[in-house]
């Protein structure tokens, strides 16, 4: 039996995005609390071949286990094709469940965001999506589409950004949005850029357009107005990742297919848009109509009365 090194190989993307960076940090904290060191290797891109080569490099250093933080779920299949002799745990959003994958429920978090906007009275909820190859973006877009379909609201084909505030601003310059509309944005950084672009176009959030982001970055609460967002519990995710590794290394057990974690509710103080703002779209652009058979939602009270809403981003281990 090979002697253990008490070292875990961590493969994460070389990006400054809040999500992957936070996951890596909290996993490292959890590993050190269990008296394991972490050998981190960053990948220059998310291509499956790149991730696979990085994992092979860590295996040559005799790590006890490999943990992947993936932005492209296809990379997991490339790594699983290796003849691995150590446990493998991956963080990846996917509709397909696997005993080796830990994830936060991006799909239901997105549905909660769209539900919140629809319950405010918005009948046109646009989406600023993330990169097409990113699994998180795919699951959030799927949740947006399914929630709109259930409410019989039209899904306008989304524009895409690259997760950055700059891309959110650039999309905001050409986005077909009007007073009374709402936008679900795939992450908070793009939402910040979009908010700035809308302001330059004479549209204020939340007076004219409602906006919901995703991630709950620390800066979200200090914007003006504060950004309503879906919170992801990255600390809990890091702990669950390490728990999977420990079960495999120290108990010799097989990983479970599904171990759900409690839902995390994030409540944000938001201001309701005035009644006239929500109805402005139908008066200004009569060509935009709700789908046949859709009951008209009750408009929120006029004025800027503060209200509290819960947005769920359930953390689960698949």
N, C-alpha and C positions, 0 to 999 in steps of 0.2 A: 504494500500500500504506500503510495506516495505521501511523504510528509507534507502537512499543510503549512502554508506560508502566512495564514491569517490576513491575506490581501485579496481584495475584490477588485476586479477590473471594471471600470466604468467608461462606457463609450457615450459621448454626448456631442451634439452638433456645435460647431464653432460659430455660434450666434450670440448676440446680446439680448435676445428676446426674453421677456420676463418669465414665461412659463418654463422652458427648458433650464434656464439658469437657476430658478427657484427649486425645481425638482432635484437638480444635481446637488445643490447646497444642502437641502433637507435630507437627502439620502446619505450624504457624507456625514452629517451630524449623527444620524441614526446608526451608521456603521461604526463610528468611533465610540458611541455609547455602548456598543456590543463588543468593543475591543478588537475591531477589525480596522485595518488601514485600507485606503482607497487609492488605486492607481488609475488616474483619469487620463483618457486619451480623447482628444477632440478630432472630429472628422471635418475635412475641408468642405465636403458637400454631403448630401443625404443619399447619394446613389448607393444601391445595394452592394455593388462591387467595392466601393470605398469603405463601407461599414464592415463588410466581411474581412477585408484586408486588415483593418484596425483590430478586429477581434482576434485574428490570427497572430498579430503582434503581441497582444496581451497574453494569449495562451503560451507563447514562447517564454514569457516571464513567470510562468507557473503560478498564475492566480488561482484562487480556490473557486471562484465563481465569476460569471460575467453578467453585468447589468447594462442594458441598452436603453437610452433615451432616444426614441425615434420620432422623426417628423414624417417619415414615409414608411407605412406599414409593410411595403414590399421588401424592405431591407431585412425584416425579421425572417422571412422565408429563406433568404440567401444565407443567413447565419445558421438557421436550423438545419440547412443542408450539410453543414460541416459535421465531422465526426467528433462531437463534443464529449469530453470526459468529465466536464464540470457542470454544475447547475447553470441554467440560463434564465434570467428574468428580464422582461422588456416592458417599457412604458410606451404604449401606443394606443391611440383611439381607433376603434374598429367595431363594426357591427358583429363581427365574427368573434366568438369567445374562444379563449385558449387558456390552458392551465399555466402557461408561462407569461401571460400578459397581465399587467396591472394598469388600471386606467381610471380616469375621472369620467363620469358619464356626460360627455360633450353633447350628445343627442338630446337628452332630457333637459340639460341646462339651456340649450338653444330654444327648445319648445317653451320653457318657462319664460324666457325673455320675450318671445313673440306673443305668448298668452298675455303677459303684462301689458304690452302695447295694444293688443286688440281689446282688452278689457277697459282701457282708457277711452275707447271709442274710435280708434283709428281703423279705417277700412282699407287702407293702402300701406302695407308694411314692406319696405324695400330691404334689400340685404347687400351689405358690402362684405364680400367673401374674402377669405384668405387664398393662398396659392392653391392651384388645382391639385398638385401632387401631395399636399399636406393632409395627413389623415385627420387632424383636428379640424381643419377647415371643411373637409368632406362631411364629417359627422355633424358639425354645426349647421352647414347648409341643408343637410338632410332633415334635421330637426325643424328648421325654418320652413321648409317646403311642406312637411307633414302637418305642422300646426296650422298653416294657412289652408291646406287642403281640407282638414277637418272642419274648419270654420267657413269653408266655401268662399275664401278670399283669393283673389288673383295673385299669382306669384310672378312678378316681373323678373326676367332673367337678370341675375346679379352681376355687378361689376366686381373685379378682383383687385386686391392690393397685395403687397408683399410683407405684410405685418407691420410696416413702419408708418410713423405719423406722416411722413412725406407722401407716401402712396395714398394714404387716406385723404390728404389735402388735394392731391392731383385728381383722384376720383371725384371728390366733392365739387371740383370746378366744372365737371361735365355731367354730374348726376342729374337725372330727370326727377327733381323733387320740388314739391310746392307746399305752401302752407296747409297744414292739416294732415300731412303725411308723417310717417314714422320710419326710422331706419334702425335695423338690427345690424350691428357691426361685429365682425368676427373676433376682434380683440380691441383692447382699450387704446393702444397706441394709434391704430387707424382711426378710432373714434375721435381722438383728440385732433388729428389732422382734419377730419371731416367737419368737426365743429367749427374750426377756424375758417375753412372754406365757405361754409354756410353763412357765417357771420359776414364775410366779405361780399357775399351775394345779397345781403340784406335780410337773411333769415336767421332768427334767433332761436336758440334752444333754451327752454322748452316752449317758449311763447308760440312759435310757428311750427316747429318740427320737434317731435320727440325722438330721443336717441337712447339706445341701450348698447353697452359694450360687453366685453367678456374678459375675465381674468381678475378683476378688482386689483389693479396695480396700486401701490401706495399713493401715487399722485392723484388718483381718481377723486378722492374726497376733497381735494384742495383746488380743483378747477373751479371756474366760475362760469356757469353754475356747476355744482358737483355732478360727476358723471354717474348715472345709474348703470350698474354693471352686474354680471354674474360672477360670483366668487368661487374660486377653486381652492380647496384646502391642500396646498402643496406639502405642508408639514405632515399631515396625516398620510398623504400618498408616499412620502419618503419613508415613513415608519412601516407602512405595509409592504413596500418593496423589500426592505431589510428583513421583515418578518418572513417573507417567502424564501429569501436566501438562507436564513437561519434554519427553517424547517428542513430544507434540502440538505444543508451541511451537517447539522448537529443532531437531527432526529432521523435522517434518512428516509423521510416520508415523501410521498408523491404530492405535488402541488394540487390544490383543489381547483376545480373548474370555475367556481363562482363563490366568492365570499364578499357579500355586499357590506358596505360601510354606511353608517347613518347619514342622512341627507344634511347638508349644510345650508342654512338659510341666511342670506345676506340682505339686510334691510337698508334701503337708501332713502334719504329724505328727498323727495322730488316735488316739483311744483306742477300742478295741473295746468294744461293749456286752456285758455278761455274757450267757451263754447263756439264763438265765432271763428276761431282759428281752425277748429276741427272740421267745420262745415265749409271753410273757404274753398277747398279743392273742388267740391261739387258745383259751387257757384262759378268759380273762375274757369274750370276746365270741364264742361259738361260731357266731353267725350270719354272721361274716365268714369266707368260705372261699376258698381259692385256686381258680383255674379248673381244670376237669377236665383231666387229662392232664399237668398241670404237675408235674415231679419236684421233690420237696422239696429245697431247698438245704441244704447242710451248714452247721450252725450254727457260728459262730466260737468259738474257745476261750473258756472262762470267764475272768473277771478283766479287768484293765485294762492288758493288755500293749500298749505302744506299737507301732504299725505304720506303714509308709510306703506311700502310694498315689500314683500318678500320674494326674492328671486333665488331659485334653487340651482345649485350645481352639485349634484350628488356624486360623491366619491365612492367608487366600487372597485373591487379587485376581480378581474376576470381570469 
